[in-house]
Amino acid sequence: MVVHHDRSETMNRYRKEHDNKWYEITLKDESVKLVKGQQSIPAVKRKYKGQIRSIRRISMQGLQGRQKERLGNYIAFLDLEYNTGDQNKYPTEIISVGILIVERKSMKEKESYYSLVRPKFNTVLNPYCMELTGLRQVEVDHAPGFGRVFREVLDLYRKWNIRQTFVFGSADKPVFLDNLLLNEEEEELYRIGEGMRDISLQLFFTLFGKDGSLSLEKMGRILNVSVDGALHNALNDARLLYLCYRAVIKGEIPQDRLSMAREELLIREVYQKSRKFEEPMTGYPEEKKQAAYALIEELMSTVKTDSLREKGKVLALCDDILLMTGEKARYQREYFHWI
């Protein structure tokens, strides 16, 4: 039996679900406001215009424990690089760690830490990992082991009384905790992992007012911050995360870049919804390919239209035509700069 739900009933359930979510508003004077329901955010933005550092959604558990939370005067920004493995054969193991200690109130750097880590089981770096990180096998072979490195990290945390560690993305914390078990290290090292908090979604929500994610590199591009040296070096990535966070909470956000990024985000959302095919097809007649390419060229000549939604649809159609002819989609990669 098929049950047809009334559309208004579905909308009411959706609205109720969002109305019951709590949001934490952090102001520039370090004070925190808690509001209930997504519908409350526009009013808060008007009331505290120019004073808001960040907005993040919090769970009921987070809300209940918020008053008891003591965050300390210093924050650690941490990044891990790891050698990914085949789950059936080798585990994913950490090969480097970078940490930046920052004073919470002034947002000034106080100390940094970087070390390579010698893996215990997945000892041979895969080609992708070497290309991404620039690390060589011999460097990792002669690095200190997991236990020694993270006992040094724990000493650093004790020195600065670190209770909160910011990371970018949801992978670092579970990888760290898995590596603790792999290396059978003492429980006191769990302190490092317990304080890890992924702030990538918080940064995105503060900039765009909706859920989503971006790479750290693109986040830095939008905020016009960068580091000396290559990315995917653990310390460089930790520092870039710090610079992004500092720019957001200090309100040092280039509005021209953010405006262009918001436009691209809308175009990307329409593009993704409009795409029909995923993989290149086979068997498209060679004699018809030139006509298909001519159609793409004609469509692309209209992509400068003022309608952002139309741009997204045109780009999606052009990539779908490419897939039909047996080629790979390329217009999303070529067209989008910020997102």
QUIQUIJO-V357523 format. One record per backbone hydrogen bond with DSSP energy under -1.0 kcal/mol. CO is the residue of the C=O (numbers start at 1). NH is the residue of the N-H. If there is no record, write none. Layout:
# QUIQUIJO-V357523
[[CO:NH] [CO:NH]]
This chain:
# QUIQUIJO-V357523
[[6:10] [7:11] [8:12] [9:13] [10:14] [11:15] [12:16] [13:17] [14:18] [15:19] [16:20] [18:21] [21:37] [22:58] [23:35] [24:56] [25:33] [26:53] [26:54] [27:30] [31:27] [33:25] [35:23] [37:40] [38:41] [40:44] [41:45] [42:46] [43:47] [44:48] [46:49] [48:51] [51:28] [54:26] [56:24] [59:63] [60:64] [61:65] [73:104] [75:102] [76:166] [77:100] [79:98] [81:95] [81:96] [83:93] [86:89] [86:90] [93:83] [95:117] [96:81] [97:115] [98:79] [99:113] [100:77] [101:110] [101:111] [102:75] [103:107] [108:103] [111:101] [113:99] [115:97] [121:123] [126:130] [127:131] [128:132] [129:133] [130:134] [136:140] [137:141] [138:142] [140:143] [144:118] [145:149] [146:150] [147:151] [148:152] [149:153] [150:154] [151:155] [152:156] [153:157] [154:158] [155:159] [156:160] [157:162] [164:76] [165:197] [166:78] [167:199] [171:175] [172:176] [173:177] [174:178] [175:179] [176:180] [177:181] [178:182] [179:183] [180:185] [186:189] [187:190] [188:191] [189:192] [190:194] [191:195] [193:196] [195:165] [197:167] [199:203] [200:204] [201:205] [202:206] [203:207] [204:208] [205:209] [215:219] [216:220] [217:221] [218:222] [219:223] [220:225] [233:237] [234:238] [235:239] [236:240] [237:241] [238:242] [239:243] [240:244] [241:245] [242:246] [243:247] [244:248] [245:249] [246:250] [247:252] [251:253] [254:258] [255:259] [256:260] [257:261] [258:262] [259:263] [260:264] [261:265] [262:266] [263:267] [264:268] [265:269] [266:270] [267:271] [268:272] [269:273] [270:274] [271:275] [285:288] [286:289] [288:292] [289:293] [290:294] [291:295] [292:296] [293:297] [294:298] [295:299] [296:300] [297:301] [299:302] [300:303] [302:305] [307:311] [308:312] [309:313] [310:314] [311:315] [312:316] [313:317] [314:318] [315:319] [316:320] [317:321] [318:322] [319:323] [320:324] [321:325] [322:327] [323:281] [323:326] [330:334] [331:335] [332:336]]
